[in-house]
Amino acid sequence: MDYRILRNDILRSKTITLTTVIFVAAAALLVSLAAILVANLLGAIDTRLHTMSKWPPRRNGCCSSSTAKSPEST
């Protein structure tokens, strides 16, 4: 019985049905694009935090505390 009601509604108002289908499809598209953007943003933040944790690059132990010399000891 529900199928018959739905079928009659679709046959009577094709414009409203088409508009509703387009609206729902556009909403689904926007939700999926938002999920993709969030995933890309989280990946970019993760990459940025990993590169910042390695900055500044250490060269030949110049910045480590064991090899650093104080100006008074020279």
C-alpha positions in Angstrom: 0.0 0.0 0.0 2.9 2.4 0.8 4.4 1.7 -2.6 1.1 2.7 -4.4 0.9 6.0 -2.4 4.6 6.8 -3.3 4.1 5.8 -6.9 1.0 8.0 -7.3 2.8 10.9 -5.6 5.7 10.7 -8.0 3.5 10.4 -11.0 1.4 13.4 -10.0 4.1 15.9 -9.1 7.2 15.2 -11.2 8.7 18.6 -10.8 8.6 18.5 -7.0 10.0 14.9 -7.1 12.8 16.0 -9.4 13.6 19.0 -7.3 13.7 16.9 -4.2 16.0 14.3 -5.8 18.4 17.0 -7.0 18.4 18.7 -3.6 19.2 15.4 -1.8 21.9 14.5 -4.3 23.5 18.0 -3.8 23.4 17.6 0.0 25.0 14.2 -0.2 27.7 15.6 -2.5 28.4 18.5 -0.1 28.7 16.1 2.9 31.1 13.9 1.0 33.2 16.9 0.0 33.3 18.1 3.5 34.5 14.7 4.7 37.3 14.7 2.1 38.3 18.2 3.1 38.5 17.3 6.8 40.6 14.2 5.9 43.0 16.3 3.8 43.2 19.0 6.5 44.1 16.5 9.2 46.7 14.9 7.0 48.2 18.4 6.3 48.3 19.2 10.0 49.9 15.9 10.8 52.6 16.4 8.1 53.2 20.0 9.3 53.6 18.9 13.0 56.1 16.1 11.9 58.2 18.6 9.9 58.1 21.1 12.8 59.3 18.6 15.3 62.4 18.0 13.2 63.2 21.7 12.9 65.9 23.1 13.2 68.0 20.3 11.6 70.9 19.3 13.8 74.3 19.4 12.1 77.3 17.6 13.5 76.1 17.8 17.1 76.4 21.6 17.2 73.3 22.1 19.1 73.4 19.2 21.6 74.1 20.1 25.2 77.1 17.7 25.6 79.2 19.3 22.9 78.1 22.9 23.4 80.8 25.1 24.9 80.1 28.1 27.0 81.8 31.3 26.1 83.5 31.4 29.6 85.3 28.1 29.0 87.2 29.3 26.0 
